[in-house]
Every structure is written in structure tokens, then in C-alpha cells.
Amino acid sequence: MRLEAAARMDVFRKLWRARKLIVVVFIPLSLLPLPLVHPTSEACCAYVLMVTAVYWVSEAVPLGAAALVPAFLYPLFGVLKSSEVAAEYCKDTTLLLMGVICLAASIEKWNLHKRIALRMVMIAGAKPGMLVLGFMCCTVFLSMWLSNTSTTAMVMPIAEAVLQQLICTGLADSHHDSETGDAPEEDSAVSTKEENLDKNQLELLYQNEQNERSKQDLSSFTEGQAGELNGFGLQPVLNKTFVRQTNGHLPQVAIEIPNVKRVRARRDSQYPTKRDHMICKCLSLSITYAATIGGLITITGTSTNLIFAEQFNTRYPEAKVINFGTWFIFSFPIAIIMLVLTWLWLHFLFLGCNFRETCSLSKKRKTRRETMSEQRIQEEYAKLGPISYPEVVTGIFFILMTLLWFTREPGFVPGWTSLFEKKGYRTDATVSVLLGFLLFLIPARRPFSSSSPSCSNSEDSSDPDPLAPMITWKDFQRLMPWEIVILVGGGYALAAGCKVSGLSVWIGRQLEPMSGLPPWAVTLLACLLVSAVTEFASNPATLTVFLPILSALSETLLINPLHTLIPSTMCVSFGVMLPVGNPPNAIVFSYGHVKISDMVKAGFGVNLIGVAVVMLAITTWGVPLFNLTEFPAWAVARNVTGGL
């Protein structure tokens, strides 16, 4: 019996290891009767759509590889010609993304993003509540222009350095710390008393453990070493264990244990107090949530926004309503409200409701730990030195690109495109690619200057070439997400196939029983469904599958398609409950401050906040902005054409 059970377990293990290969082979074969029994364009397109969707959701193959499935299945089944499918993989949004990546490469290469982040945190201060809010604000701002993943990967090391400084000082809940700002003379007496108690505690610890270790195995920090550690906090607390005093008001004492492996996990032994752990959780999670919120603001903030814009403009070419300006006007209030509510939710969940203690800007109420944290941030900012010429040029390009996007077709006044005779030729991608191209030409060294620019992240800093450009092709290639480009192209190909084959019209007819629901109820159901699916599947893949279905549903129910498509596009970014929900979640989780249970608990609240705020926006200021009360003429024309 044991041998049989072991054999079964061995078979199960082998099947589990080969699960992705099984999915890749089994799914196409099991669905193959659909196009064979019903050899219509709709059935063939549905077969391709289901196979691609399963590959995306299961991630049995890389997302970019799965996006290539329509490129060979559509021509094989006669849905689209090969040349027609290939044309869908490079659209206007691809060029828009390339121009934005050029600017992002320049921002990261010359450390402008780090300067902005540190400056905003310095303004916010070191109080836990204000520190979290400061990091959230700078993350939101950066995520508007950089990808959510890049922003999180950049901000988390800065936050980690600050958190290590908080931990190294070891004074999280000390009531004496709140008195240090008011009574500096008493601080020296208290610290002297604490040092004497710490020395006695170390001696007691040594006496209890001398039978297990030799005297040389333990060595306590000297006063100078402890001051150096607490003053700079440069090294992570890896080989140190914290000995808790009997008096809860006394600080933790760090003891060096050479050549002894740490037994407990990081999250169990790193933090001097529970409050320190709560601060680490709160700050870590706030960064990934802020990156998600910032990505909502601009049409280029995240790949899902680009997917929506391109699919919408492709499906409804007569609708001239979605551009950088209208999207920003609609989404910016959403981001502000979500930022405040998310901060309040995280503060309540991890820091409690004492906002006076955690958010006070008074210098007299600062603890020693907070003062040392501010010093740490200022030291990091001082390392950047004075603002350099490449940073100035990058900042000018950043402002110029934003202004040209806003003023292209603002709507309430004629934009700069009205200066040209031919209309409709210039888009946001035109501006993006133009300015991105110039970054390859403009020298990174100031004209008529012999000094070379400083750049810690680039090998070009030592390049004697006086005409070295702001960015090189390697800088661009390092950040360009080609997998996302192919993934977006695969979504466009699927949408084109659904349109040509008539599958979208068929799906819309099957959803006619929902015609009795009001528009807000249809939108709410779509938002809840999308936000639930995206917790387990990638955001771009989820949106790519749902957009054609929701478009057909809106046309069938005679609802303005924007009423369902925009909220669904935003809610697809709310996959924040699990590490696999999106890359920023995984990055934050890898630092070890939070558990999955923490992410689920906090992410569930953020998810509800996001859906509620998006529904508020689409039923209030979204109505006059997009004229959502009427079924638009451009959707009527699309509906009539599809019905024919």
C-alpha cells in the first residue's frame, strides 16, 4: 500500500511539474470541435479568443508568446489575412509608448526621479503618518509618467533605507522620545542611565549563555559603534538580534553575533517593537497602492490605459473624445480622492486613529528616531549634489511634453493642431516620438563647458565624448517593454477578428436579457467582475478579453460605451490583494515586511475604495465630460454597421 501511495504521489508530482505543457496541448485540442462542427467565422474567432484567453489567464506560456496566437490562427481559419493581422501589432499607441520610454530613460539615467522623490519626502517630514503620505504623493507623481513597476522598483529602496534607519534607532514606542524635543538636557541623563542598564543586561545575558558559547562568541557594540550605526544606519540589520528589556520604556539593544546563522525569519526578529513592524507594513503597501493610483491619471500611465485608448479609437474611429486632456480631467480627481482615502485606510489599519501623534508637523514633538530619519533622508539628497545640466534638460522636456499633450485638442479652446491645414494627422504619439527623438541628439554636456555630467547609473559618465547624447539606444532598450507591446498588439488583433467575424455582435445579442438593468448597475457589475478576475490574471490580458465583450454589451443595451469601458479600464488596475496581482505587489512583497494576509486585508479595502470612487466619478463629473446621458452618433453608426 505504501509503495502504491508513493507511486501515486510521484505521478501527481510529475503531472504538476508538467501542468503548463498539459494546458498548452489540452486546451486547443479540447476546444477544436467548436470550429470543426460549426465552421463559421464567429465559431473560428471564438476558438482563437478562448485559446488565447486561457493561455493568458493560466500563464502557461509567456504573455508575449500567447499574444502571437492570433497571428497564425486567424489566417489558418480564414478569419483575417496574415497582412491584416500583422498590421494590428503596431499601432499609434506603440509609438506613443516609445516616446514616453525615451523620456523615462532620461529621467532614470540622470537621477531626476530620485531627486523628486527625496525632495517630496523631505517636505512631508519623518512623522509616520506624514512620511507615508509623502512617499505616496511622490510615488503617484512619478507613476503618472513612468511605469508602475519602474516607479515601485525605484521608490522602494529609498523607503527601505528610511525604514532601516527607523529600526536601527530602536525607539518606536518610547515615551521618553516624545520628551526629547522639549527637554534636550534631560535626554543626556536618560541616555546615560539607559547605557548603564543596557550594560547590566548584556552581562546578565552573557552569564546565562556562557555554558553554550564561549566568551568570544558575543561582542556588544561600543558606544562609538552604536552611535555610528544609529547615526547612519547604512547596513541592514541582518546579523543582529534584539534583546527586550524588562522595562517596556527602554530601547532595544543590538548585539553582534558573528558566524551564527539567523534562525528566525526576518519579519519575526528584525523589528524592535510591533509598532515598528506596523510602520514598515504601512509604508511598503502604500507605495504599491500609490503606484497603481498614479498610473490611472494619464493615458500613458499604465499599459491598460493604452490598450483601452487604442481599442476604443479603432472600434469607434468617429469618436474624438479620448485624448490626454479629457482622460486627465476625468481621472485626476479620482486619483486625489483615492490617495486620501487609501492613506486614511492604511493609517487606520496599521497605525491606528491617533493622527495628532503620527501627523504632527511640530518640531517640538519629534522623537529621536524621527530626527535621525530626517537626517538620513537629507544625507541621501546631499549625495545627489547640485542639480545638473542633464537634469534641467530632462525637466524641460518633461514639462514641454505635458504642455503639448494638454494643448493639442483641449476642447474648450482651439489647440495647436488648428494651426495646420490638414486635420487629424497629429496625435499625442507625434509629440512623444518627436521629443524622444531629440533626446538622442541633444548633448548631455553643457555647451562650451569642459565639465562632464555626473551619472551614477550610466557607463557614459566617464565617456570623454563632448557630444554624447542625453540617452543612448542601450538606455532606451533597457526600459522598453517589448512584451507589453506584443501583448497590446495581440489584443488589437483579437478585437479586429471579433469585429470582422461578427463575434462581437453575436455576444451582444446573447446579453440582451440584461437590457432591463439601469446603466449604473451594468457598469457596477462590470467593475466588480473585472476587479475580481484581475486578482489572478494579468491586467492587460484581462482588459483585452473584456473590452470587446463590454463594447458589444453597451451597443446592445444602447448605453454609451464609455459608461462601461472607462470604469472597467480603471478597475482592472485594482488587482492589489495578492503578490501575483501585478509586478509592484511582487516587488513590495519581496522585501519581507508584509505577509499575504496583510496584502489581502489591506488590498480588499483599497479595492472597494477604488470601485466606489470610480462609480462616483462616472455618475457625476463624467456625465457632462463625456455626455454619457445619450447614446452617441459614433456608437450608433458602429452598431448599424455591425448589424449589417
C-alpha positions, -999 to 999 in steps of 0.1 A, spaced: 0 0 0 28 24 9 45 17 -24 13 23 -43 7 56 -25 43 67 -31 39 58 -68 7 79 -70 23 108 -53 52 105 -78 28 106 -107 10 136 -92 43 154 -88 53 148 -124 18 159 -136 21 191 -115 55 199 -130 42 194 -165 9 213 -158 18 242 -182 26 218 -210 -6 200 -204 -26 232 -206 -8 242 -238 -17 209 -255 -50 200 -239 -69 233 -243 -66 237 -281 -74 200 -286 -104 201 -263 -119 232 -280 -111 221 -315 -146 206 -321 -161 241 -320 -147 253 -353 -150 218 -368 -187 213 -360 -196 249 -367 -173 261 -395 -184 298 -393 -163 329 -389 -179 335 -354 -170 300 -342 -135 302 -355 -129 336 -340 -144 323 -307 -120 294 -307 -90 317 -312 -103 340 -285 -108 312 -259 -74 296 -265 -56 329 -262 -76 339 -231 -68 306 -213 -31 310 -222 -31 345 -208 -50 337 -176 -31 305 -168 2 320 -180 11 285 -194 32 304 -219 47 339 -216 22 366 -222 40 380 -252 42 345 -268 5 339 -261 -3 372 -278 11 358 -310 -16 330 -312 -40 352 -333 -11 359 -357 -11 323 -370 -46 310 -361 -66 338 -378 -50 332 -412 -53 294 -408 -90 296 -400 -96 323 -426 -108 350 -402 -82 376 -412 -54 378 -438 -18 375 -425 -10 410 -436 -42 424 -418 -32 406 -386 4 419 -388 -9 455 -391 -26 452 -358 6 446 -339 19 481 -344 -4 510 -337 -3 546 -328 -1 538 -291 31 518 -297 49 550 -309 34 569 -280 49 544 -256 83 545 -273 84 583 -269 74 581 -233 101 554 -226 127 577 -241 118 604 -216 116 578 -188 151 566 -197 165 601 -194 147 606 -161 162 574 -146 196 579 -161 202 613 -146 185 605 -112 158 632 -116 133 607 -102 153 602 -71 157 639 -66 120 645 -69 112 616 -45 136 627 -18 126 663 -20 89 655 -16 97 632 14 118 660 30 88 683 27 65 658 43 87 651 73 95 620 93 63 615 114 50 581 104 17 594 91 32 622 71 61 600 60 37 575 44 17 604 28 49 619 15 60 587 -1 26 581 -16 25 616 -31 59 612 -48 50 577 -60 18 589 -75 35 617 -93 63 595 -107 39 568 -117 20 592 -139 49 593 -163 69 561 -155 55 526 -155 41 513 -122 68 487 -119 97 511 -126 83 536 -100 79 509 -73 114 495 -80 128 530 -77 110 542 -46 112 510 -25 150 512 -20 146 547 -7 118 537 16 138 507 27 167 529 37 144 551 58 128 520 74 162 506 83 170 539 100 138 537 120 146 502 130 182 509 139 173 537 163 150 513 181 129 539 198 95 533 182 72 535 212 94 551 238 76 578 257 109 593 265 114 601 229 84 624 228 101 645 255 134 649 238 123 678 217 111 697 249 138 687 273 171 682 255 191 685 287 172 655 302 179 634 272 216 630 280 209 619 316 183 594 304 206 581 277 234 576 303 211 558 326 199 536 297 235 528 288 242 516 323 211 494 323 220 481 289 255 471 301 240 452 331 215 435 308 244 424 285 263 410 314 233 390 326 228 377 291 264 365 289 262 348 323 231 328 312 246 317 279 283 311 288 277 273 290 266 273 254 290 297 238 325 309 245 331 344 257 344 354 223 311 345 205 294 375 218 306 411 215 285 441 222 287 473 204 308 501 219 293 535 224 311 548 193 300 519 172 264 522 183 264 559 176 278 552 141 251 526 134 222 547 147 236 578 131 238 565 96 220 531 95 239 521 64 239 484 70 207 463 71 200 446 104 209 411 93 233 396 119 218 412 150 193 400 175 173 423 197 172 417 235 140 431 250 143 449 283 120 441 313 111 478 313 89 485 282 101 521 280 137 512 274 152 508 239 162 476 223 199 467 223 216 453 192 241 426 198 265 413 172 267 375 168 295 367 144 294 334 124 259 325 138 231 319 113 198 336 120 171 311 128 140 332 128 125 347 98 132 384 90 97 395 99 98 379 133 132 392 145 140 423 127 117 447 144 123 461 179 86 467 185 53 458 170 48 494 161 80 494 140 66 464 121 33 482 116 51 512 102 71 490 78 39 473 66 21 506 61 49 523 42 56 493 20 20 487 10 14 524 5 40 525 -23 24 498 -44 -10 513 -40 2 547 -48 19 534 -80 -14 519 -90 -33 552 -83 -7 573 -102 -10 550 -132 -46 559 -136 -41 596 -141 -25 597 -175 -33 578 -207 3 566 -207 5 558 -170 -1 521 -175 -4 497 -203 -41 491 -197 -49 527 -204 -31 524 -237 -50 492 -246 -83 509 -239 -74 540 -259 -63 521 -290 -91 496 -289 -117 523 -284 -103 545 -312 -101 515 -335 -136 504 -328 -151 539 -329 -129 560 -352 -155 588 -354 -154 593 -316 -129 622 -309 -134 622 -272 -105 603 -257 -72 621 -255 -46 631 -230 -66 661 -217 -100 646 -213 -86 615 -196 -66 636 -172 -96 658 -163 -116 627 -155 -90 607 -137 -71 633 -117 -100 639 -91 -103 601 -89 -66 597 -80 -68 625 -54 -98 611 -37 -83 575 -38 -50 588 -25 -66 604 6 -89 575 13 -62 549 8 -39 568 32 -67 570 58 -74 533 54 -38 522 58 -33 546 87 -63 532 104 -53 496 97 -17 498 108 -11 530 127 -44 535 145 -65 566 147 -42 589 166 -35 613 137 -23 640 161 6 619 172 16 605 138 9 635 116 20 665 137 43 689 119 56 704 152 93 702 156 89 700 194 70 667 191 97 650 171 113 619 186 150 610 183 141 583 158 122 607 135 151 632 137 176 605 127 153 595 98 152 631 85 189 632 88 192 600 67 169 614 40 189 647 39 221 627 36 207 608 6 196 640 -10 230 656 -4 247 627 -22 229 639 -54 248 672 -53 235 703 -71 211 699 -99 230 691 -131 225 703 -167 211 669 -179 185 671 -151 175 706 -163 171 694 -199 151 664 -188 129 685 -167 123 709 -196 114 681 -219 91 666 -193 72 699 -189 71 706 -227 57 671 -235 30 676 -209 20 710 -222 19 699 -258 -3 669 -248 -27 692 -230 -29 719 -256 -32 696 -287 -70 695 -286 -81 709 -252 -118 711 -263 -128 744 -248 -103 764 -270 -86 756 -303 -54 736 -298 -21 740 -316 -32 714 -342 -56 740 -356 -25 758 -370 -22 731 -396 -44 728 -427 -49 691 -426 -68 679 -395 -64 645 -377 -29 638 -388 -12 647 -355 -18 628 -322 -2 625 -288 22 600 -303 36 627 -327 47 648 -297 60 619 -278 82 605 -306 95 640 -316 107 648 -281 120 613 -276 140 615 -308 155 648 -298 169 632 -266 191 610 -288 206 642 -304 210 668 -276 244 665 -259 244 657 -222 272 681 -216 265 718 -214 276 738 -245 310 754 -241 317 736 -209 346 713 -202 330 695 -172 314 661 -178 279 653 -164 277 630 -134 256 600 -137 258 571 -113 236 548 -133 253 551 -167 286 540 -181 286 571 -203 296 592 -173 332 585 -180 328 590 -217 351 618 -229 330 624 -259 317 660 -255 287 653 -278 275 622 -260 237 624 -261 212 626 -233 203 589 -238 217 561 -259 199 532 -276 211 509 -248 193 532 -222 161 530 -243 164 493 -249 168 486 -212 134 501 -203 114 494 -234 88 467 -225 86 448 -258 65 421 -242 38 446 -234 40 460 -270 34 425 -284 7 418 -258 -11 450 -267 -8 441 -304 -23 407 -297 -53 424 -281 -58 446 -311 -56 415 -333 -83 398 -312 -105 429 -314 -101 431 -351 -111 395 -355 -142 399 -333 -152 428 -354 -147 413 -389 -162 378 -380 -192 393 -363 -185 376 -330 -189 408 -310 -224 413 -325 -233 377 -315 -220 382 -280 -241 414 -277 -273 396 -287 -267 370 -260 -265 397 -234 -299 413 -244 -316 399 -212 -296 425 -192 -314 453 -210 -337 459 -181 -308 470 -158 -300 507 -154 -266 518 -168 -251 523 -134 -259 487 -125 -244 473 -157 -212 494 -150 -210 482 -114 -213 446 -124 -186 450 -150 -163 467 -125 -168 441 -98 -163 413 -124 -131 428 -138 -116 437 -105 -121 401 -93 -106 384 -124 -76 407 -124 -65 394 -90 -55 362 -106 -48 372 -142 -26 399 -156 -42 433 -160 -35 437 -198 -47 402 -206 -79 407 -185 -88 440 -201 -80 427 -236 -105 399 -232 -133 420 -216 -132 452 -238 -148 436 -269 -175 419 -248 -183 451 -229 -184 472 -261 -209 448 -276 -229 448 -244 -231 486 -244 -242 487 -280 -269 461 -274 -283 479 -244 -279 513 -261 -256 526 -234 -228 550 -241 -198 526 -244 -177 550 -223 -201 544 -194 -188 508 -191 -154 509 -208 -137 537 -187 -147 523 -153 -137 488 -163 -104 500 -176 -97 517 -143 -109 488 -121 -87 463 -140 -57 480 -122 -71 472 -88 -55 438 -86 -38 447 -53 -48 418 -29 -22 393 -39 15 394 -48 7 379 -82 -19 406 -89 7 429 -105 45 434 -105 45 463 -80 28 439 -55 55 413 -60 83 439 -56 69 451 -23 63 416 -10 99 406 -18 112 430 8 97 408 35 78 434 56 43 421 47 26 388 47 0 377 22 -27 381 48 -17 417 52 -19 423 15 -54 406 13 -67 426 42 -54 460 31 -60 453 -6 -96 444 -1 -103 478 14 -83 496 -14 -103 476 -40 -136 487 -25 -124 523 -23 -113 522 -60 -146 508 -73 -167 532 -52 -147 563 -63 -147 552 -100 -185 547 -98 -189 581 -82 -168 597 -109 -187 581 -139 -221 591 -124 -211 627 -116 -184 647 -134 -180 620 -160 -216 626 -173 -211 662 -187 -175 655 -197 -183 626 -220 -220 633 -225 -230 599 -211 -267 605 -209 -271 599 -247 -263 571 -270 -237 588 -292 -239 590 -330 -205 574 -334 -218 543 -315 -250 543 -335 -230 542 -367 -209 513 -354 -240 494 -342 -257 498 -376 -226 487 -395 -221 457 -372 -257 447 -376 -254 447 -413 
